[in-house]
Amino acid sequence: MTAIRPIAPAQPFDVARIRQDFPILAREVRGKRLVFLDSAASAQKPRIVIDAERHIYEAEYANVHRGVYWLSQRATEAFEGAREKVRQLLNARETREIVFVRGATEAINLVAQSYGRCFLSAGDEVLITHMEHHANIVPWQMLRDERAIVLRVAPIDDAGELDLDAFARLIGPRTRLIAVTHVANALGTVIPVGEVIRLAKARGIPVLIDGCQAVPHQAVDVQALDCDFYVFSGHKLYGPTGIGALYGKARLLQAMPPWQGGGDMIRSVTFERTEYNELPWKFEAGTPHIAGAVGLAAAIDYIQSIGYDAVAAHETELLAYAVRELSKINSLRIIGEPRHRSGVISFALGGVHPHDIGTILDDDAICVRAGHHCAQPTMERFGVSATVRASFAIYNDRDDVDVLVAGLRTVHKVFQL
Amino acid sequence: MSELRDLYQELILDHGKQPRNFRPIATASHQADGHNPLCGDKVTVFLAIEGDRITDVGFQGSGCAISMASASLMTESIKGKAEAEVRTMFERFHTGLTAKDEAAAVGALMDLDKLVVFGGVREFPIRVKCAMLPWRTLVAALDHAQQPVKTE
């Protein structure tokens, strides 16, 4: 007889139980416990996500929006159900405001190419900050080179905070779009996006928020924020790679021309003219990443079953512990000391190159990012070419921090600091 | 840890911290830039060549201990040598760091004197490009390459 499990009451956050949800955390690397501190680059996947992808391929797979047959309808329901799940995650008003993309990078490129090319002209300005990921810099530079727009960059201070006064001063009569990160990927700074949006709205300027480093850690409500675009990648939210979402206000998305042409984004095609599909499919040319969307929906289910309050409580406590323990290490300098930090800690250690630190930590099965974190302007602002970045997720615990600290003491030993 | 010790040997740490010949050469006849976009390592190699002989060599740049030590020890080991000889050293160094066959790798490094300390890099494939960057840049300088060397 199998034991009957009692109906689980709402459980307090139990990181040991969470860790069991992630199969990869059970593996060892060279006989050592895997210490994964690179979730800001890409998070590990819970079993529920892996199973969801497997399930659709094994039981419900066909192309979407095509077949009259039962299987295609099931796949379409799963795919469109995933879109509704993303809508819930962001609290968007309508499901048609959610466009599936490969990730945040593609989402920003979509906005730059579609909205930017259509509504921005020579001399118009796009305002970003000094702590953007390359994905929120380069698409605007490409637009600048093509359309002679002007890219303005709001400065940050030594703590790694956005200088809001300078930001406000940079909003001018030609500012046509403001694109800022929600959480800076190289520093962990939580940007006061509410304030940014308030400043923008006072001048009637649309705002795009890069939420890649925010959605894994905090609840997001695009209606409360009143942002015009919000983008994120699924793989940082414990979902599959190759899937992400662009939220855009329906009014804006409707006014925007399609970005890529092909199947699925059309209503009718003749050689003379093509009538485009309605939202959101107008922006989804070609067969989408069906299994990826379904996996993302499972990841959203997963994070919501834990609850963002519990996630935030756990991660805030762990980050504070990590900052405290890292600060005890001689000649360790934390890069950026924002008032509100989320997810990541970047640091330098006694002039040792981050790649040497990364190699030594790897010997203890510690996975950290060593490099410029696709944020070279941020690095340059702090006078370093690279840092070590430890980033934290729901499955990290104090043991991970302790192993990291021990590993950094090995760096001390090897380099005789 | 023992593999780490093989990688970060005393000589490498010493040269990484206090690189030799870390200077530009005003009268350089050959010069090239190298860049590792993955980690941002940068190196410029300066050569003074008279006839077919390297009479002076210097480098500048920034990077990890492995790349800096590799550049430093490279400059020490090629000074006074003929160009053809240096090219052979490059081939041996490359084999020593990348050969699948351990005996071949060890054999290749054996004749390179001090450079044998880089034998441990072979166990860290991701770091091979750090050690190779100065050497690739050296060859580019010999070839009078116009484009900066990239490790990717």
Contacts between the chains, C-beta under 8 A, distances in Angstrom:
chain1	res1	chain2	res2	distance
A	352	B	65	7.3
A	353	B	39	7.7
A	353	B	63	6.5
A	353	B	64	3.7
A	353	B	65	6.1
A	354	B	39	7.5
A	354	B	64	7.9
A	355	B	39	4.9
A	355	B	64	4.4
A	355	B	66	7.9
A	355	B	127	7.4
A	355	B	130	6.8
A	356	B	8	7.6
A	356	B	64	5.0
A	356	B	65	4.9
A	356	B	66	7.1
A	359	B	4	7.6
A	359	B	7	7.0
A	359	B	124	6.1
A	359	B	126	7.7
A	359	B	127	6.2
A	360	B	4	6.1
A	360	B	8	7.9
A	363	B	1	6.5
A	363	B	3	7.1
A	363	B	4	5.1
A	370	B	39	7.2
A	371	B	38	6.8
A	371	B	39	5.6
A	371	B	40	7.2
A	372	B	40	6.0
A	385	B	40	4.2
A	385	B	62	6.7
A	386	B	39	6.1
A	386	B	40	5.4
A	410	B	1	7.7
A	410	B	4	7.9
A	414	B	4	6.4
A	414	B	5	7.9
A	414	B	8	5.1
A	414	B	13	7.7
A	415	B	8	7.5
A	415	B	13	6.6
A	415	B	65	7.6
A	416	B	13	7.2
